[in-house]
Amino acid sequence: MKPLTAAATMLAIMVSMSLVPSARAADPTCDQFKRRLVEAGHALQQAGLSPPVIKYIPKPGSDPLGELEVFAIPVAGAVDVDLFCRNDRRFDSFDVLFWPSDFKSFLQLRYLMTAAIMAFTQWEPGLALKVLDKLVADVDADKDANIVLPSKAALHLYGGGYVNFQINAADALDGPSPGKE
């Protein structure tokens, strides 16, 4: 079987995304995302993959405006993982900052981002991995990659000196947020 071209891969992802039930129109609450992220990690472990163990460590004072509650998720290496929750418990963003060399050698980071996509969208691991692989294939030092999700939220992968993977809530895309620096 021949490998798919980039265009065929994108078409497959778009078709798969169109099959996602339209009832998935709202972003998860922060509590739902936190629970689903842990569950997604367990699902990936059962599939034989090894995402990091998910622990939430509150980071008080991280938002100078006091509008967000911030949680760090510890990961080995030069990786910074944060979950931003609004004070009304709505999801704001999930951010992973890392050096490109960390991603290529650190499968746990790839599986953490896959678990985050699964937690946000409720997609199966295969689709979440395909979408992440598409983002990675599209990003380079001079070009960012973006995919808009059915809820109008977005996945972003920013290249350059460091790489920033983000999931942003649909209504957080236009306003300022410490999670989208």
Buried (B, 14 or more C-beta within 10 A) or exposed (E): EEEEEEEEBBEBBEEBBEEBEEEBEEBBBBEBBBEBBBBBBEBBBEEEBEBBEBEBEEBEEBBEEEBBBBBBBEBEBEBBBBBBBBEEEBBBBBBBBBEBEBBEEBEBBBBBBBBBBBBBBBBEBEBBBBBBBBBBEBBEEEEBBBBEBBBEBBBBBBBEEEBBBBBBBBBBBEEEBBBBE
